Amino acid sequence: MNFQYFGLCDAGKRDINEDFIACYEANGLHIMFVADGMGANKEGLLASEVTVKEIIRYLDMNSASISRENAVSMVYFGAYTAGRMLSALKSSGSELYSENFSTTLTAFILFDDYSYTIAHIGNSRAYMLRQGQLYQLTRDETEAQVLFDMQQITYEQLIHHPQRNILTKSLGMNDDNVTLYPPNYAAPRDMIILMTNGIFDVFNEQDMVYLIQASSDTAQICESFIKIANETSGIDNSAVILCMI
């Protein structure tokens, strides 16, 4: 199966881009990764890059035995190992690593039969656009989301809440493992979108749909997301991956 996907990362107005994206293919397996690192100086870039590359390294080590049955557990174990690496670096006593040294991670794991699973921690997001309707597939792990779940704030308040980017979980922060979402199925002509908060803090869902439907070229759509995010705000790094099923 040949899925069409494309992704872009941009530093915005910051000196360092702490977002990291990657795609991986092997034996009918397709994975899109987006991660948003945190920490002082270049820590965030290191955290996001180390995490994604560690998962890919583990997949490459076992590429000959990757199957539909074990691929998700391989991603999970790779993420767990990466989290332990981040925790070990933070606990090493080096002044290079602060208490905030950690990363979000959203991995969309897609198979040739259109089945998919998501591995997720933090507040990067996965969406699906199906027949003009946008669905958020992941749940933000933030303090604002907790308030919303407890019905202490409305959805409108959640969107602009000052704690919407204060994480309750991140990889390396508190040794929390990623959450594996239940398996589901995509359909032909679905669009999968992964992004960091540098994008979704700028766009409402209606604007996202409009921008995606304005072109059939995934590269052009990604470029438009980044360009508009920078022109509108640009105060944060931004990353987006699109996959056309």
Backbone as JSON, one array per atom type, in Angstrom:
{
  "sequence": "MNFQYFGLCDAGKRDINEDFIACYEANGLHIMFVADGMGANKEGLLASEVTVKEIIRYLDMNSASISRENAVSMVYFGAYTAGRMLSALKSSGSELYSENFSTTLTAFILFDDYSYTIAHIGNSRAYMLRQGQLYQLTRDETEAQVLFDMQQITYEQLIHHPQRNILTKSLGMNDDNVTLYPPNYAAPRDMIILMTNGIFDVFNEQDMVYLIQASSDTAQICESFIKIANETSGIDNSAVILCMI",
  "N": [[0.85, -1.19, 0.0], [0.55, 2.22, -0.84], [0.77, 4.94, 0.85], [0.34, 8.45, 0.84], [2.37, 10.82, 2.27], [3.56, 13.71, 4.09], [5.68, 16.0, 5.83], [6.48, 18.84, 7.93], [8.7, 20.9, 9.88], [9.24, 23.75, 11.95], [11.04, 26.47, 13.36], [9.82, 28.86, 14.0], [9.7, 31.96, 15.64], [11.63, 31.39, 17.43], [14.98, 30.57, 18.54], [15.78, 27.94, 18.58], [14.59, 24.85, 17.37], [12.48, 22.77, 18.9], [10.7, 20.84, 18.24], [10.14, 17.66, 16.67], [9.96, 15.49, 13.9], [9.18, 12.44, 12.13], [9.06, 9.72, 9.76], [8.35, 6.27, 9.24], [8.8, 3.14, 7.62], [8.12, -0.31, 7.1], [7.68, -3.63, 6.14], [4.86, -3.5, 5.53], [4.11, -1.78, 7.48], [3.49, 1.49, 8.63], [4.58, 4.38, 10.13], [4.02, 7.48, 11.65], [5.62, 10.05, 13.33], [5.44, 12.58, 15.8], [6.93, 14.91, 17.94], [7.36, 17.0, 20.78], [9.7, 18.68, 22.39], [10.86, 19.56, 25.71], [12.53, 21.8, 27.98], [15.5, 23.55, 29.12], [17.61, 25.72, 27.12], [19.09, 23.73, 24.7], [17.84, 21.44, 25.41], [15.2, 20.55, 24.9], [15.12, 19.98, 22.15], [16.96, 17.86, 22.1], [15.58, 15.98, 23.7], [13.19, 15.39, 22.24], [14.22, 14.5, 19.78], [15.95, 12.36, 20.53], [14.06, 10.59, 21.59], [12.31, 9.86, 19.4], [14.2, 8.85, 17.59], [15.26, 6.74, 19.06], [13.11, 4.95, 19.2], [12.85, 4.36, 16.47], [15.37, 3.23, 16.05], [15.13, 0.9, 17.59], [13.08, -0.38, 16.18], [14.4, -0.77, 13.72], [16.41, -2.53, 14.53], [14.93, -4.79, 14.86], [13.74, -5.25, 12.47], [13.48, -7.39, 10.66], [11.75, -9.09, 11.89], [9.43, -7.73, 12.28], [5.95, -7.57, 12.53], [2.39, -7.45, 11.95], [1.3, -8.2, 14.33], [3.19, -7.69, 16.34], [4.18, -5.11, 16.05], [3.08, -2.82, 17.31], [3.67, -3.27, 20.01], [6.43, -3.13, 19.83], [6.84, -0.41, 19.23], [5.83, 0.66, 21.57], [7.63, -0.4, 23.49], [10.02, 0.72, 22.55], [9.48, 3.43, 23.03], [9.23, 3.37, 25.79], [11.85, 2.68, 26.51], [13.18, 4.94, 25.56], [12.09, 6.89, 27.25], [13.17, 6.05, 29.68], [15.83, 6.54, 29.15], [15.87, 9.35, 28.97], [15.13, 9.98, 31.58], [17.32, 8.91, 32.96], [19.42, 10.53, 32.04], [18.57, 12.96, 33.1], [18.8, 12.4, 35.78], [21.46, 12.18, 36.15], [23.0, 14.06, 37.4], [24.19, 16.01, 35.99], [24.5, 19.42, 35.06], [23.45, 20.03, 32.68], [20.92, 19.1, 32.24], [17.64, 19.82, 33.05], [14.83, 19.77, 35.38], [12.66, 19.84, 33.75], [13.25, 18.4, 31.52], [12.06, 16.62, 29.01], [9.56, 15.13, 26.82], [6.77, 15.41, 24.56], [4.92, 12.88, 22.78], [3.51, 11.61, 19.89], [2.55, 8.94, 18.07], [1.47, 7.66, 15.11], [0.36, 4.67, 14.1], [0.12, 2.8, 11.35], [-1.29, 0.32, 9.26], [-1.11, -1.77, 6.28], [-3.65, -2.78, 5.84], [-5.34, -0.79, 6.52], [-5.89, -0.6, 9.22], [-5.23, 0.92, 12.4], [-3.29, 2.18, 15.16], [-2.66, 4.32, 17.95], [0.07, 5.66, 19.67], [0.6, 7.57, 22.5], [1.52, 10.46, 24.4], [1.31, 13.34, 26.41], [0.66, 16.5, 24.81], [0.77, 16.81, 22.03], [-0.96, 16.25, 18.94], [-3.22, 13.99, 17.18], [-5.27, 13.96, 14.35], [-8.17, 13.09, 12.39], [-9.43, 13.59, 9.19], [-12.42, 13.07, 7.76], [-14.61, 12.74, 5.18], [-15.1, 15.52, 5.16], [-15.39, 16.09, 7.84], [-13.74, 16.83, 10.84], [-11.95, 14.99, 13.21], [-10.68, 14.8, 16.44], [-8.29, 12.61, 17.48], [-6.72, 12.03, 19.64], [-6.26, 12.58, 23.18], [-5.57, 15.47, 24.98], [-3.08, 15.63, 27.45], [-3.18, 17.5, 29.81], [-3.31, 20.13, 32.31], [-5.5, 21.8, 31.93], [-7.2, 20.15, 30.45], [-7.83, 18.26, 32.38], [-9.37, 19.83, 34.12], [-11.5, 20.34, 32.42], [-12.5, 17.73, 32.02], [-13.44, 17.28, 34.55], [-15.56, 18.86, 34.5], [-15.31, 21.5, 35.26], [-14.65, 23.62, 33.7], [-15.77, 25.04, 30.57], [-15.94, 23.81, 27.12], [-15.29, 25.9, 25.4], [-13.84, 27.53, 27.13], [-11.74, 25.81, 27.64], [-10.29, 25.79, 25.23], [-8.86, 28.19, 25.2], [-7.61, 28.28, 27.6], [-5.31, 29.22, 30.2], [-3.8, 27.11, 31.19], [-3.68, 25.22, 29.24], [-1.47, 24.2, 27.97], [0.05, 23.15, 29.97], [1.51, 20.36, 31.01], [0.33, 17.2, 32.22], [1.44, 14.78, 31.88], [4.45, 13.6, 30.44], [6.99, 12.21, 28.38], [9.7, 11.04, 30.12], [9.4, 12.89, 32.11], [8.04, 11.96, 34.38], [8.31, 9.25, 34.33], [6.11, 8.13, 33.14], [4.4, 5.86, 31.06], [3.68, 5.68, 27.54], [0.35, 6.04, 26.26], [-1.55, 3.54, 24.75], [-3.81, 3.65, 22.24], [-7.04, 2.18, 21.52], [-7.26, -0.22, 18.82], [-8.26, 0.78, 15.52], [-9.93, 1.6, 12.4], [-8.93, 3.18, 9.42], [-10.14, 4.72, 6.38], [-10.29, 4.6, 2.78], [-9.37, 7.7, 1.3], [-9.44, 9.11, 3.64], [-7.84, 11.6, 5.68], [-4.99, 11.86, 7.64], [-3.75, 13.76, 10.29], [-1.03, 14.96, 12.06], [0.17, 17.02, 14.68], [1.91, 19.64, 16.5], [1.49, 21.83, 19.37], [2.16, 24.33, 18.47], [0.9, 24.61, 16.08], [-1.91, 23.87, 16.47], [-2.69, 25.66, 18.42], [-3.04, 27.96, 17.04], [-4.87, 27.58, 14.96], [-8.38, 27.14, 14.56], [-10.7, 24.37, 14.42], [-12.38, 24.53, 12.19], [-10.96, 26.21, 10.47], [-8.75, 24.57, 10.03], [-9.89, 22.47, 8.55], [-10.72, 23.86, 6.27], [-8.23, 24.69, 5.23], [-6.96, 22.26, 4.68], [-8.66, 21.14, 2.78], [-8.29, 22.86, 0.72], [-6.34, 22.12, -1.02], [-4.9, 19.35, -2.84], [-2.38, 18.57, -2.47], [-0.13, 17.37, -0.27], [2.31, 18.45, 0.61], [2.06, 21.17, 0.0], [-0.09, 21.83, 1.66], [1.01, 21.43, 4.23], [3.04, 23.38, 4.16], [1.44, 25.65, 4.07], [0.15, 25.54, 6.57], [2.39, 25.94, 8.31], [3.34, 28.45, 7.41], [1.15, 30.2, 7.89], [0.85, 29.86, 10.65], [3.27, 30.98, 11.54], [3.0, 33.6, 10.62], [0.74, 34.42, 12.0], [1.32, 33.97, 14.69], [3.88, 32.6, 15.61], [5.37, 32.41, 17.9], [6.03, 30.02, 18.93], [7.62, 26.84, 18.3], [6.7, 24.86, 15.44], [5.09, 21.98, 14.07], [3.99, 19.64, 11.64], [2.42, 16.81, 10.21], [1.03, 15.26, 7.4], [-1.02, 12.68, 6.18], [-2.29, 11.11, 3.43], [-4.73, 8.85, 2.91]],
  "CA": [[0.0, 0.0, 0.0], [1.36, 3.43, -0.95], [0.13, 6.11, 1.42], [1.06, 9.69, 0.55], [2.49, 11.68, 3.44], [4.56, 14.76, 4.05], [5.72, 16.72, 7.09], [7.39, 19.98, 8.06], [8.99, 21.44, 11.21], [9.75, 25.1, 11.83], [11.39, 27.06, 14.65], [9.07, 30.08, 14.26], [10.54, 33.08, 16.06], [12.59, 30.92, 18.42], [16.31, 30.25, 18.02], [15.95, 26.49, 18.53], [13.37, 24.11, 17.07], [12.42, 21.62, 19.8], [9.8, 19.84, 17.66], [10.84, 16.67, 15.83], [9.05, 14.62, 13.18], [9.8, 11.38, 11.33], [8.18, 8.67, 9.24], [9.04, 4.98, 9.21], [8.08, 2.11, 6.88], [8.73, -1.64, 7.04], [6.81, -4.81, 6.16], [3.45, -3.14, 5.61], [3.93, -0.9, 8.63], [3.77, 2.9, 8.37], [4.46, 5.12, 11.39], [4.33, 8.9, 11.65], [5.97, 10.51, 14.68], [5.64, 14.0, 16.1], [7.32, 15.07, 19.35], [7.61, 18.39, 21.17], [10.57, 18.58, 23.54], [10.86, 20.62, 26.72], [13.75, 21.95, 28.75], [16.23, 24.78, 28.88], [18.6, 25.73, 26.06], [18.82, 22.78, 23.63], [17.34, 20.19, 26.0], [13.97, 20.11, 24.26], [15.49, 19.35, 20.88], [17.57, 16.57, 22.4], [14.57, 15.06, 24.21], [12.29, 14.94, 21.18], [14.99, 13.75, 18.78], [16.39, 11.1, 21.12], [12.91, 9.7, 21.74], [11.87, 9.31, 18.11], [15.28, 8.04, 16.99], [15.4, 5.5, 19.83], [12.05, 4.05, 18.75], [13.21, 3.89, 15.12], [16.52, 2.32, 16.21], [14.62, -0.39, 18.07], [12.37, -1.0, 15.06], [15.4, -1.21, 12.75], [17.09, -3.7, 15.08], [14.04, -5.94, 14.78], [12.97, -5.07, 11.24], [13.21, -8.67, 10.0], [10.68, -9.82, 12.58], [8.25, -6.88, 12.48], [4.7, -8.08, 11.97], [1.22, -6.71, 12.41], [1.01, -8.61, 15.71], [4.14, -7.2, 17.34], [4.67, -3.78, 15.74], [2.65, -1.85, 18.32], [4.45, -3.49, 21.23], [7.78, -2.63, 19.57], [6.8, 1.04, 19.4], [5.65, 0.91, 23.01], [8.88, -0.7, 24.19], [10.99, 1.74, 22.14], [9.15, 4.66, 23.74], [9.56, 3.15, 27.2], [13.31, 2.76, 26.61], [13.55, 6.34, 25.38], [11.73, 7.58, 28.48], [14.16, 5.7, 30.7], [17.07, 7.24, 28.8], [15.7, 10.75, 29.36], [15.15, 10.02, 33.05], [18.68, 8.65, 33.4], [20.2, 11.74, 31.78], [18.14, 13.98, 34.06], [19.23, 11.99, 37.12], [22.91, 11.97, 36.13], [23.67, 15.09, 38.17], [24.74, 17.01, 35.1], [23.76, 20.67, 35.0], [22.92, 20.17, 31.32], [19.54, 18.62, 32.17], [16.78, 20.38, 34.09], [13.69, 18.94, 35.76], [11.68, 19.87, 32.66], [13.79, 17.65, 30.37], [11.09, 15.58, 28.65], [8.98, 15.39, 25.5], [5.51, 14.77, 24.16], [5.09, 11.93, 21.68], [2.34, 11.03, 19.26], [2.96, 8.06, 16.97], [0.32, 7.06, 14.42], [0.86, 3.38, 13.6], [-0.84, 2.45, 10.31], [-0.96, -0.91, 8.54], [-1.61, -1.81, 4.9], [-5.08, -3.11, 5.8], [-6.01, 0.43, 6.99], [-6.02, -0.56, 10.67], [-4.24, 1.81, 13.0], [-3.24, 2.39, 16.61], [-1.91, 5.53, 18.28], [0.82, 5.72, 20.93], [0.49, 9.0, 22.77], [1.72, 11.03, 25.73], [1.46, 14.79, 26.32], [-0.4, 17.25, 24.14], [0.75, 16.82, 20.57], [-2.27, 15.7, 18.58], [-3.55, 13.32, 15.92], [-6.62, 14.2, 13.86], [-8.59, 12.44, 11.15], [-10.44, 14.29, 8.39], [-13.21, 12.07, 7.02], [-15.81, 13.29, 4.53], [-15.29, 16.91, 5.54], [-15.52, 16.22, 9.29], [-12.47, 16.66, 11.53], [-12.06, 14.31, 14.5], [-9.46, 14.72, 17.24], [-8.14, 11.21, 17.86], [-5.97, 11.93, 20.9], [-6.7, 13.43, 24.29], [-4.48, 16.24, 25.58], [-2.78, 15.33, 28.85], [-2.84, 18.82, 30.34], [-4.1, 20.54, 33.48], [-6.77, 22.34, 31.45], [-8.05, 19.02, 30.07], [-8.33, 17.69, 33.64], [-10.46, 20.71, 34.57], [-12.64, 20.11, 31.51], [-13.03, 16.4, 32.32], [-14.15, 17.4, 35.83], [-16.67, 19.78, 34.22], [-15.08, 22.77, 35.95], [-14.6, 24.64, 32.65], [-16.47, 24.66, 29.34], [-15.06, 23.55, 25.99], [-14.81, 27.2, 24.92], [-12.79, 27.95, 28.06], [-10.61, 24.89, 27.46], [-9.51, 26.15, 24.04], [-7.99, 29.34, 25.46], [-7.25, 28.27, 29.02], [-3.86, 29.43, 30.4], [-3.13, 25.85, 31.54], [-3.91, 24.25, 28.17], [-0.19, 23.6, 27.58], [0.74, 22.65, 31.16], [1.33, 18.92, 30.86], [0.24, 16.3, 33.36], [2.3, 13.65, 31.55], [5.33, 13.68, 29.29], [7.98, 11.14, 28.42], [10.91, 11.47, 30.81], [9.1, 13.78, 33.22], [7.63, 11.2, 35.57], [8.37, 7.82, 33.99], [4.83, 7.63, 32.64], [4.45, 5.21, 29.76], [2.73, 6.18, 26.55], [-0.96, 5.39, 26.2], [-1.88, 2.92, 23.48], [-5.24, 3.78, 21.97], [-7.61, 0.95, 20.94], [-7.16, -0.3, 17.36], [-9.39, 1.27, 14.74], [-9.69, 1.51, 10.97], [-9.09, 4.31, 8.52], [-10.83, 4.38, 5.14], [-9.75, 5.33, 1.64], [-9.64, 9.14, 1.19], [-9.24, 9.78, 4.93], [-6.59, 12.33, 5.87], [-4.48, 11.84, 9.0], [-2.94, 14.95, 10.56], [-0.35, 15.03, 13.35], [0.7, 18.37, 14.86], [2.24, 20.13, 17.83], [0.63, 22.95, 19.78], [2.49, 25.51, 17.67], [-0.1, 24.68, 15.01], [-3.32, 23.87, 16.86], [-2.99, 26.85, 19.21], [-3.29, 29.06, 16.11], [-6.0, 27.27, 14.08], [-9.54, 26.41, 15.04], [-10.93, 23.18, 13.59], [-12.97, 24.93, 10.92], [-9.87, 26.71, 9.63], [-7.95, 23.41, 9.63], [-10.61, 21.77, 7.47], [-10.66, 24.7, 5.07], [-6.87, 24.68, 4.69], [-6.68, 20.93, 4.15], [-9.47, 20.91, 1.58], [-7.94, 23.84, -0.31], [-5.34, 21.55, -1.93], [-4.7, 17.9, -2.76], [-0.94, 18.4, -2.34], [0.18, 17.36, 1.16], [3.42, 19.37, 0.87], [1.52, 22.53, -0.03], [-0.92, 22.02, 2.86], [1.93, 21.59, 5.37], [3.67, 24.68, 4.03], [0.45, 26.67, 4.43], [0.01, 25.51, 8.03], [3.56, 26.56, 8.93], [3.39, 29.86, 7.03], [0.1, 30.95, 8.59], [1.19, 29.83, 12.08], [4.34, 31.95, 11.77], [2.5, 34.95, 10.39], [-0.25, 34.74, 13.01], [1.93, 33.97, 16.01], [5.31, 32.35, 15.46], [6.08, 32.45, 19.18], [6.38, 28.66, 19.3], [7.95, 25.94, 17.2], [5.51, 24.21, 14.88], [5.35, 20.77, 13.3], [2.77, 19.02, 11.13], [2.54, 15.72, 9.24], [-0.24, 14.86, 6.78], [-1.01, 11.4, 5.47], [-3.48, 10.9, 2.64], [-4.96, 7.41, 2.8]],
  "C": [[0.89, 1.25, 0.0], [0.58, 4.62, -0.43], [0.99, 7.35, 1.13], [1.14, 10.53, 1.81], [3.67, 12.63, 3.32], [4.53, 15.49, 5.38], [6.73, 17.85, 7.08], [7.52, 20.38, 9.53], [9.55, 22.84, 11.02], [9.99, 25.7, 13.22], [10.51, 28.25, 15.0], [10.03, 31.2, 14.63], [11.57, 32.68, 17.12], [13.92, 30.57, 17.75], [16.48, 28.75, 17.79], [14.59, 25.83, 18.25], [13.37, 22.83, 17.92], [11.41, 20.57, 19.34], [10.61, 18.9, 16.77], [9.8, 15.77, 15.19], [9.84, 13.56, 12.42], [8.73, 10.44, 10.83], [9.01, 7.4, 9.09], [8.17, 3.97, 8.46], [8.85, 0.8, 6.93], [7.64, -2.7, 7.07], [5.33, -4.46, 6.32], [3.09, -2.26, 6.78], [4.32, 0.52, 8.26], [3.57, 3.65, 9.68], [4.85, 6.58, 11.16], [4.53, 9.35, 13.09], [5.97, 12.04, 14.73], [5.92, 14.11, 17.6], [7.7, 16.52, 19.6], [8.4, 18.36, 22.48], [10.5, 19.78, 24.45], [12.18, 20.62, 27.48], [14.45, 23.25, 28.4], [17.23, 24.6, 27.74], [18.24, 24.73, 24.96], [18.25, 21.46, 24.15], [16.12, 19.65, 25.25], [14.23, 19.42, 22.94], [16.08, 17.98, 21.11], [16.51, 15.56, 22.84], [13.67, 14.52, 23.1], [13.03, 14.08, 20.16], [15.44, 12.4, 19.31], [15.23, 10.11, 21.2], [12.51, 9.06, 20.43], [12.95, 8.41, 17.51], [15.5, 6.74, 17.75], [14.33, 4.5, 19.42], [12.4, 3.48, 17.37], [14.4, 2.94, 15.18], [16.06, 0.93, 16.65], [13.86, -1.12, 16.96], [13.36, -1.54, 14.02], [16.12, -2.46, 13.23], [16.25, -4.96, 14.9], [13.22, -5.94, 13.49], [12.61, -6.39, 10.56], [12.03, -9.4, 10.62], [9.44, -8.96, 12.84], [7.04, -7.5, 11.8], [3.56, -7.23, 12.49], [0.96, -6.99, 13.89], [1.95, -7.96, 16.73], [4.6, -5.76, 17.13], [4.31, -2.76, 16.83], [3.45, -2.02, 19.61], [5.9, -3.04, 21.05], [7.84, -1.12, 19.74], [6.69, 1.39, 20.88], [6.95, 0.69, 23.76], [9.95, 0.32, 23.83], [10.75, 3.05, 22.87], [9.49, 4.54, 25.22], [11.07, 3.28, 27.41], [13.79, 4.2, 26.48], [13.24, 7.15, 26.64], [12.72, 7.3, 29.6], [15.49, 6.4, 30.43], [17.0, 8.71, 29.23], [15.78, 10.89, 30.88], [16.56, 9.82, 33.58], [19.57, 9.87, 33.18], [19.86, 12.82, 32.8], [18.65, 13.68, 35.46], [20.76, 11.87, 37.23], [23.68, 12.99, 36.98], [24.27, 16.18, 37.31], [23.86, 18.26, 35.09], [23.15, 20.91, 33.62], [21.43, 19.85, 31.24], [18.73, 19.13, 33.35], [15.65, 19.41, 34.41], [12.64, 18.87, 34.66], [12.11, 19.06, 31.44], [12.88, 16.47, 30.05], [10.5, 15.93, 27.28], [7.57, 14.81, 25.41], [5.85, 13.76, 23.07], [3.72, 11.5, 21.18], [2.82, 10.24, 18.05], [1.71, 7.41, 16.39], [0.82, 5.83, 13.68], [-0.19, 2.81, 12.65], [-0.36, 1.22, 9.54], [-1.61, -0.89, 7.15], [-3.1, -2.15, 4.8], [-5.94, -1.97, 6.34], [-6.26, 0.44, 8.51], [-4.93, 0.33, 11.25], [-4.38, 1.8, 14.52], [-2.42, 3.65, 16.85], [-1.22, 5.33, 19.63], [0.99, 7.19, 21.27], [0.82, 9.33, 24.22], [1.94, 12.54, 25.55], [0.33, 15.45, 25.55], [-0.13, 17.54, 22.67], [-0.5, 16.05, 20.15], [-2.27, 14.92, 17.27], [-5.01, 13.61, 15.61], [-6.89, 13.3, 12.67], [-9.64, 13.33, 10.48], [-11.13, 13.25, 7.53], [-14.49, 12.73, 6.49], [-16.14, 14.69, 5.04], [-15.42, 17.15, 7.03], [-14.18, 15.93, 9.96], [-12.69, 16.05, 12.91], [-10.7, 14.35, 15.19], [-9.36, 13.32, 17.82], [-7.44, 11.02, 19.19], [-6.53, 12.89, 21.93], [-5.48, 14.14, 24.86], [-4.31, 15.85, 27.05], [-2.23, 16.6, 29.49], [-3.72, 19.12, 31.55], [-5.45, 21.11, 33.06], [-7.73, 21.22, 31.07], [-8.62, 18.35, 31.31], [-9.5, 18.52, 34.16], [-11.71, 20.51, 33.72], [-13.3, 18.77, 31.81], [-13.83, 16.41, 33.62], [-15.33, 18.38, 35.74], [-16.56, 21.09, 35.01], [-14.91, 23.93, 34.97], [-15.34, 24.12, 31.43], [-15.45, 24.37, 28.24], [-14.48, 24.86, 25.45], [-13.7, 27.73, 25.82], [-11.54, 27.09, 27.92], [-9.7, 25.34, 26.33], [-8.5, 27.25, 24.34], [-7.48, 29.38, 26.9], [-5.74, 28.45, 29.21], [-3.09, 28.16, 30.76], [-3.3, 24.79, 30.44], [-2.62, 23.59, 27.68], [0.66, 23.21, 28.79], [0.48, 21.15, 31.24], [1.18, 18.21, 32.2], [1.11, 15.06, 33.14], [3.2, 14.02, 30.38], [6.4, 12.62, 29.46], [9.29, 11.66, 29.01], [10.64, 12.35, 32.01], [8.81, 13.0, 34.49], [7.53, 9.7, 35.3], [7.02, 7.26, 33.57], [5.02, 7.0, 31.26], [3.45, 5.86, 28.81], [1.42, 5.41, 26.66], [-1.14, 4.79, 24.81], [-3.39, 2.98, 23.28], [-5.76, 2.49, 21.33], [-7.47, 0.95, 19.41], [-8.43, 0.19, 16.69], [-9.03, 1.16, 13.27], [-9.86, 2.86, 10.29], [-9.82, 3.8, 7.27], [-10.18, 5.13, 3.99], [-10.28, 6.76, 1.59], [-9.68, 9.84, 2.55], [-7.92, 10.55, 4.89], [-6.22, 12.28, 7.35], [-3.56, 13.04, 9.19], [-2.35, 14.84, 11.96], [0.24, 16.43, 13.48], [1.05, 18.65, 16.3], [1.39, 21.36, 18.13], [0.99, 24.26, 19.09], [1.57, 25.7, 16.5], [-1.51, 24.8, 15.59], [-3.68, 25.0, 17.83], [-3.39, 28.03, 18.32], [-4.58, 28.85, 15.32], [-7.17, 26.7, 14.87], [-9.84, 25.28, 14.05], [-11.54, 23.53, 12.24], [-11.91, 25.43, 9.95], [-8.97, 25.56, 9.16], [-8.6, 22.7, 8.45], [-10.5, 22.56, 6.18], [-9.28, 24.61, 4.42], [-6.55, 23.33, 4.05], [-7.43, 20.68, 2.85], [-9.13, 21.86, 0.44], [-6.95, 23.28, -1.33], [-5.32, 20.04, -1.77], [-3.23, 17.55, -2.6], [-0.56, 18.49, -0.87], [1.32, 18.32, 1.51], [2.92, 20.81, 0.93], [0.68, 22.83, 1.21], [-0.03, 22.24, 4.08], [2.6, 22.95, 5.34], [2.72, 25.8, 4.42], [0.23, 26.71, 5.93], [1.15, 26.26, 8.71], [3.59, 28.07, 8.65], [2.38, 30.68, 7.81], [0.38, 30.98, 10.1], [2.25, 30.87, 12.41], [3.85, 33.38, 11.61], [1.52, 35.38, 11.47], [0.37, 34.88, 14.39], [3.44, 33.83, 15.89], [6.08, 32.31, 16.75], [6.51, 31.06, 19.62], [6.88, 27.93, 18.06], [6.66, 25.33, 16.67], [5.92, 23.01, 14.05], [4.03, 20.17, 12.87], [3.14, 17.92, 10.14], [1.15, 15.41, 8.71], [-0.04, 13.54, 6.06], [-2.34, 11.24, 4.75], [-3.64, 9.4, 2.39], [-5.44, 7.06, 1.38]]
}
